[in-house]
Amino acid sequence: MTKKEKVVEDKIKNFSDLLDSLQNTEDKKKLLWKESYQNALDDRENANILLVDLMKVSMNNSTNHLQFGTLMAKYLERMSKSNDQILKLAEIIAKEEENSEMLTDDEIFQKIKG
């Protein structure tokens, strides 16, 4: 396993641990969020690999730069969209954490009652 693969694996594990900490969230939701996170990481990494390859080909070569410039911009856009997806997931999970911390009237009564 390469260092990059280890980093991605650790990110996914940490994300999975975060999802596991959400007690009142359905497992189906957690699975969907985890898959979305994995896909966003994969998309970002794949776009980065392709971008770097084109940058190497285009470096100091204005003809290649003109030919591949638009494609490189699309790869950057894909990476940006992946980042946006990850940020959106963070917002959703933060909201879910907030909601899980709120107690219903019955739960408060049970805690008071002991």
RAHUPE-V473342 format. One record per backbone hydrogen bond with DSSP energy under -0.5 kcal/mol. CO is the residue of the C=O (numbers start at 1). NH is the residue of the N-H. Records with the same first field share a line. If there is no record, write none. Layout:
CO=NH  NH
//
This chain:
2=6
3=7
4=8
5=9
6=10
7=11
8=12
9=13
10=14
11=15
12=16
13=17
14=18
15=19
16=20
17=21
18=21
19=22
21=23
22=25
26=30
27=31
28=32
29=33
30=34
31=35
32=36
33=37
34=38
35=39
36=40
37=41
38=42
39=43
40=44
41=45
42=46
43=47
44=48
45=49
46=50
47=51
48=52
49=53
50=54
51=55
52=56
53=57
54=58
55=59
58=61
61=65
62=66
63=67
64=68
65=69
68=72
69=73
70=74
71=75
72=76
73=77
74=78
75=79
76=80
77=81
78=82
79=83
80=84
81=85
82=86
83=87
84=88
85=89
86=90
87=91
88=92
89=93
90=94
91=95
92=96
93=97
94=98
95=99
96=100
97=101
98=102
104=108
105=109
106=110
107=111
108=112
109=113
110=114
//
